[in-house]
Amino acid sequence: MTASLTEVTADGLAHRFRLASDTLVVVFSQVRVPAGKFGLERLFAGTTHSLLLVNEPVNGWYRGREAAIDALIGEVASAAGAARLVFYGSSMGAFAAAATAVRHPKAELYAFAPDFRIGEPGSQSAATGLVARPDEADLGRLFATPRRGKARVIVPLYDPYDAGVGARLAARPLAEAVELVPLRSSHEVHDHLYSLNIIRKVVATFRRDIAAEAAARGLLVRPVDWPAHARLAAARVAFDAGATIDPDALLGLLPEVNPGLTLLAAEAAERAGTIGRAAALLAGLDAAIAADRVLSGLAKRYLKDVPRRRIRLLNDMGEVAEARRIAAEAAARFPTDEGFAALAKGSI
């Protein structure tokens, strides 16, 4: 293998290997990374580790690839003379990294916003069409296995499903080496941490404590009211299944601003027919985001959803001039998004 070759195995796995040091980092691509590309490749381009990039372009959450993955890791670990092994991934890649780590208990793990179980309601894997299988291990079972390598699970509390993953793990008897890192962030937590230069510091040597780095930027949440976050996650699943949810009861779950909770409350208000209440909740959330250093630093594609929802609701209420004003404000905040500029002009 060489760093310049992309090899595709018969079972659909693509990989690229770079030989550098006796620290081997295995990076599992996230969802929708096309064939010939690898997730997070640019992030690791300047590091000094030996690097194995893995992708499964069919977006199957690496199901049934265990033997091929382990054979690949064994081959490149031998080539690198690996004394240290680190598994790394976000979302789809995070679940794959966690599932692989259980078979390599000496390896370290960085798992950003993994699904709890492939294909379960509300999960990212279910959104791509995957269905849960009763015989598959979930994260609770995977992380109950004793291990020597530190396993860090980064839990973004602003995504109801991800917050629920953290709550379920917090309620389980996990191996001592498993650490939950609950953050003020959305499912795009890896992008969020990258924009704050936290990720680049961590991956440079894998010696920095990611929890401490996040705490220094005001992102770490401890202690966490895990039962409240479990109720938020359950409300999201129930709402998606068609249930009617009381917006005020939702808002009472947590004392602090949680965008994922407020967005769900606004959806619940809209479903109940109180569109003005939904619009007011979104307006309040938009103001809270603008006033808070952490909230305003969330991933842009997550933040854009708030004004988009406001604009749609205002147009539905016939408040076209106000909708255009909000669109103009959003266009100023997100100048590369041509959609807001078009909305401000009324051209779409």
N, C-alpha and C positions, 0 to 999 in steps of 0.2 A: 504493500500500500504506500501511496505517497500523498502529500498534501494537495497535489494538483489533480488528483483523479477522483471522480465521483463514481462509485461502484454501486450497482443495484443488484441485490441478491434475488434469487428466484422466488422468494416468498414476499417480495414487495417492499423490503426495507432498503432504504438508501443510506449511504454513510460516506463520511469523509474523515480521513485520519491525518493528523499532523504530529510528527514525532519531535519532542523538544526536551522535556525533563522527566524526572521520575514521579511527578504528580500528574495523574491522568484524570482529566475532567470529561465526563460523558454528558453531552447536552442533547436532550430529547426535544425535537421540534414541537411547537404548538400546532393547533389546528390550522388548516388551510394554507400550509406552506407548500407551494407547488413542487412537482418533481424537478430536480436539478438545483433546488434551493434548500437552505437549512436555516431553521429558526435560530436567532441570536448569533449567527455567524460573525457579523460585524463587531458585536460586543466583545467576542473572544479573539478577534483577529490580532490584537496587539499584545495579548498575554503571553507568558513564557511557559505555560503548561503544555504537556502533551494533550491533544484534544481529539476526541471522537464525537463527531456530529452525526446524529441519527434522525432520520425522518421516515414517516409512513404516509406518503401522499394520499392514500385512500381515506385518511382521517378516521380510522377504526379504533383509536385509542390503544393501538399496539396489541390488541387482543390476539392471542394465539401466536405471538412472536417471541415468547419467552426463550425458547431454546436457541433461536437464531440470535437474539440479543446477547444471551450469555456466551455463546460461542464467539461472537464478535468481540465482546469485552475481554474474554480470555486471550484472544489472539493479539489484540492491541496492547493489553496490559503486559503481556510477555515481551512484545517488541519494545515497549517503553521501559521495561524493568520497573514497573510501577510500584513504588513504596507507599503511595497515597492515592486513594480513589475517591472521586467526588462525582455524585450524580446530581443533575441540575435540570429543571424544567418548569414551565409555566402552563397552567391549565391542562390541556391534553398531555403535554410533556411532563407536567408535574405528577400526574397519576402514573405515567409510565416510569418515571424516575423512582417514585415511591414503591411501586410494585417490584421493580428491579432491585431496589435496596434491600428488600426482605430476603432476597436470595444471596445478597452480599453483605452480611451483617457488619463487616469491618469498614464498609464504605461510609462516607459522609453524604448527607442529602440536603438539598435546597429545593423545596417543593412550594411553588407559588400558586395559591388558589386551585388546588386539585379538587376534582369531583370526589364525593365520598364513595359513591358506587356508580359504575358505568351504567348509563341508561336510566337512572332513576328520575322521577318527575322533578323538574326544575333545574336539572344539571345541564352543563354545557354539552355533554355527550348526548343527552336526550334531545337537545335542540338540533343536533345533526342527524337525528333519526335512529340512534342506537337504542336498543331495548335491554333492560336489565335481565340478567340470567341468575337464577337462584343459587347456582353452584359457585359463583364468582366471589372472591374475597373482597370485602370493603376495606376502607382505610383503617377502621377500628381493629379489624383482625390483623391486617398487615402490620400495624404499629404496636400490636401487643407482643410481637415476636422479639425476644431479647436480641440486643445488638450492642456492638462496641462503638461503632461510628455514630457521631451526632447526627440526628435527623431534625432538621428545622422545617416546620410547616408554617408558611406565611399566610395568615388568615386576614383577608380584607373585610372589615366589619360593615362596610357600606353596601355590600351586595348581600341581600337576604339569604340566598342559597349558601354562599360561602361562609357567612356568619353562622348558619346552621351547621355547616361542616365542622367549624371550630367548636360549637356547642356540643355536638355529638362526640367529638374526640375528647373534649374536656371531661365528659361524663364517663369515659371508658378507662379501664386500667391499662394505660399505655406503658411501653418499655421506658425505663429510666432515661435513656438517651434521647427520647423524643421531646422536642421543645415546640410549643405553640407560640407563634409570634403574631399577636393580634394588632392590626394596624388600622388607622383612620385612612382607609383607602377603598377603592372599588375593585371589581374583578380585574381591571387593567393595572393591578398593583405593580407588576414588574415594570411597565412603562413609567408609572408614577415614580418609583424609586430610581429608575434610570435618569429621569429628568432632573432629579435632585442630586445626582452624582453619587448616590449611595451605592448603587449596584456596581459601578465601575471600581469603586474603592474595595468592595467586598471581593469581586472576582479577580482582582489583581494578584492577590496572594492567598485568598481564602483563610486569612488569619484574623481579619477584623470581625467583631461580633455584630451581626446584622441587626440584632435587637437594639444594641447600644447606639449604632449609627442612626437607626430610625428614631430612637428616643431623643437624640440630640436635635432632631428636626421637628419634634412635637408630634410624631406619628404613632408612637407606641401607646397602647391602651392597657393599663394594669392598675387595679384589678378589673376584670371584665364580668359583667352580669350575664353569664352564659345562659341561664334559663330565659331571660328576656330576649336574647338573640335567637334562642331556639323557638320562642313563640313568634318572633318576626318571620323566621324561615317557614314555620308552619302556616302562617297567615298568607304568605306569598304563594305557597303550593295550593292552599284552599281557594284563594282568589283566582288563580289560573285555572282551577277546576270548575269555576263558575259560582263560587260562594259569594254572598253579600257580606262585606266587611264594614264595620263601623270605623270611619276615619279617626274619630276622636279617641276611641279605644286603642287604635294603633299608635297614635301619637303619644299616648300615655305610657307606652312600653319603656321608653328610654328618655331620660331627662335632657340629654344633649342632642344637638342636631345630628341626624343621621340621614344623608340624602336618600339612601335606599328606602328607608322607612317613609320619608316624606313623599317620595315619588309613588310608593304604593298607596299611601293615604289619598293622594290626589286622584289616582286611578279609581280608588274605591268611591270617592266623592262623585266622580264623573259617572260611574256606573249607577250610582244612586239617583242621578239626575240633577245633582247640585253642582252644575258646571261652574258657577261663580265661585263656589267654595273651592273647587279644584284649582281654578286659576289663581285664587288668592294664596293657596298653599304653595303653588309653584313660584309665585312672586316673592313670597317670604323666603323660600329656599334660595332663589336667585340672589336676594339681598344678603342672606347669610353667607353664601359662597363668596360674594364680592368682599365681604368684611372680614373673612377669616383666611389667614395665611395658608393654612393647611388645605382647607377646602378649595381655595382658588388655585392651588397647585396640582389638583387632580388631573388625570389624563384628559386632554382636550376633547376627545371623542365622547367621553362620559359627560363632561360639563355641557357640551352642546345640546344634549338631550333636553335640558331644562328649558332654555328659550324656545326650542322647537315645539315642545309641548304647549308652552304658553301661547305661542303664535297660533297654533291650531285651535286651541280652546277659544281664544279671543275672536278668531274668524268665525267659529261656530256660533258665538254669541252675537255676531254681527258688529263687533267692535273693530272694524277694519283699520281705522286710523291708529288705534292703540296697538294693534298687531304689527302694523308697519313700523311704529316707533320702537317696539321691542326688537323687531328684526334689524333695524338700523343700529341699535345698541349692540346687538349680537355681532353684526358685521364689523363694528369697530373693535370688539373684543377678539374676534376670530377672523382677521382680515384675509386669510387664505381660503376661507369657506365662501365660495361664490354664491351658494344657495341663500345665505342670509341677505346678501346684497340684493339679490333678485327679489326676495320676499319683501324687502323694504321698498322696492320700486313698484311692487304689485305685479311683476311680470310673470310670476308663477303662483 
